[in-house]
């Protein structure tokens, strides 16, 4: 079983490796950038609201 998988991996050409790596990097980077933007948006948008609540009810 493992030998068959290794044989299939060795049959992948350089062009196919390029597209596989490009796709994986695009997916990983898109999630990473999305998480970073979401965290920045959450901090910048929610912080003033939290400060208003603290100052009003604190």
C-alpha positions in Angstrom: 0.0 0.0 0.0 2.7 2.5 1.0 4.8 1.5 -2.0 1.9 2.3 -4.3 1.4 5.7 -2.7 5.1 6.5 -3.0 5.1 5.4 -6.6 2.2 7.7 -7.3 3.9 10.6 -5.6 7.1 10.0 -7.6 5.1 10.1 -10.9 4.0 13.7 -10.2 5.8 16.1 -12.6 7.4 19.4 -11.6 4.6 21.4 -13.2 2.0 19.5 -11.1 4.1 20.0 -8.0 4.2 23.7 -8.7 0.4 23.9 -8.9 -0.1 21.7 -5.9 2.2 23.9 -3.8 0.7 27.1 -5.2 -2.8 25.9 -4.3 -1.8 24.9 -0.8 0.0 28.1 -0.1 -3.0 30.1 -1.5 -5.4 28.4 0.9 -3.1 28.7 3.9 -2.3 32.4 3.2 -5.9 33.3 2.6 -7.0 31.8 5.9 -4.0 33.5 7.7 -4.7 36.9 6.1 -8.5 36.5 6.8 -7.8 35.7 10.4 -5.4 38.7 10.8 -7.9 41.1 9.2 -10.7 39.7 11.4 -8.6 40.2 14.5 -7.7 43.7 13.5 -11.3 44.6 12.7 -12.5 43.0 15.9 -10.1 45.0 18.0 -10.6 48.3 16.2 -14.4 48.1 16.0 -15.2 46.5 19.4 -12.7 48.4 21.5 -14.5 51.8 21.3 -17.8 50.1 22.1 -16.3 48.4 25.1 -14.7 51.7 26.3 -18.1 53.4 26.0 -19.7 50.6 28.0 -17.0 50.8 30.7 -17.2 54.6 30.9 -21.0 54.7 30.9 -21.6 51.9 33.4 -18.3 51.7 35.2 
